[in-house]
């Protein structure tokens, strides 16, 4: 599904024949340059689709095992609970990396097949060679991956708090949707910079001349802060909870 | 169990503390700088020791307009959006060459609106519509973008013309110091001592080493939150030549604009002192709003959330157009024209298609406009 979306986007741009100048935003650049399909796909999926996909998988990590009884079996192994949690974390983050890469790579493949690849016009109006643009695309995928890893950590934490996968799932998706809604209410401007979803689109700053790092670093620190708190909570809960079901 | 649960609480407290300290929420000691008199500081601003400045400015405008909803599909960076909300603006200027060069770039989510000036040569770049316009920019756009540059904004209050008219009814103070973008700054506090103005005070942070204004905040009367605040987040006293040069990218639509058929100076000063108004001729608000976006290409019906908003607002057009129409509808009809006021700016749209703008109360501006219209008829 994650891989299909960019292809769908590319095909619809191709079929509808949106040319430069008629559409607005990034989408109208897709027709002129396949690499823009990568940027447009990420911009389209980052606000909701990608975090929900990552969150759903992460939320199932512990609660899922607890529900179908495998968690007790696993905990009977001579492996420390901290190590088990670390393994779950690696799995959730690996899925976040894989999900982002899937969107980016399938967009790249679709973009290469459907549209010409040429020098890239940045948002600031300057043009950079294709090679350098690839470098920026990799950086953008990296920044998006970090944001999605943050979502994975939050999902995993919620997963340790409950035994019901449905509750964990609803909690994680609810958290993402609530953060997104709070982020779009003008009256909440003072608290918005501290929402974990605030700077998910900051990666676009990598498409400017000169690159402005302020927002991106703020976004990465924010993810780190949320991750530290969430992980410590997950650890405290997971290592101390009573599983005599 | 109890003891374990302390870990996340400690972690949360530590993270909040680090965030608070790094974002200046905890007051830090202001820098110690040798004393300076207001007059010397004004002179320093007038003659900065560097010709080149570049950096990213955070512009926060809260003049009392409702904030524009941030709609992903509702349009990208547009100077009219500077009327409210928080924006990041890239500013680069270099006056060392034969012609002054300047770039002001409004950097909104996934889009950018740039103005490049090289002496008399001017390019406007709009990334949303992939359009480069050559030749001219309307007075409104130019004025809005100049708000974003602390140097330009400071000139409104400390430039030679401002000093001439303001010097005798203003209190100047230089007691405070502060840090902006990691630089030690003097703070010039300007307090009007005249009736009828909406400006409570203006604070300008001036880089102690170079004399370049790095932050300007305009406070309305009786308010401790600024109505306009432009502050460098990062600043460097160089400007790259490559950044200041603009060539239309391949594939972009290039519009060559004829020099506009305007009177020699479209902006006129009216009145004196703090309540002085700027008058711009040939402005028909309805036509201006209706024309938004039409010069870029075929106008499309709003879709999705934008359509819902437009329907809620009860007016056709894009959310931006609905928003501005609502703003106009909130105006008051008076003998001199339609008066629209906010906590900082008052506007009067006269029937002869002029718009008067001032940092003055509605009563004061109405009097100024009545005197101006009366003297001509």
Interface residues (C-beta under 8 A of the other chain):
Chain A: X20 X21 X22 X24 X25 X26 X28 X29 X32 X33 X43 X47 X118 X119 X121 X123 X124 X125 X126 X127 X184 X186 X189 X194 X201 X204 X205 X208 X209 X210 X212 X214 X215 X221 X225 X228 X229 X232 X233 X235 X236 X237 X239 X240
Chain B: X1 X4 X5 X6 X7 X8 X10 X11 X12 X14 X15 X18 X19 X22 X56 X66 X67 X68 X69 X70 X72 X73 X75 X76 X85 X86 X88 X90 X105 X107 X109 X110 X111 X112 X114 X125 X127 X128 X129 X130 X131 X132 X233 X234 X240 X242 X243 X246 X248 X249 X250 X251 X252 X253 X297 X298
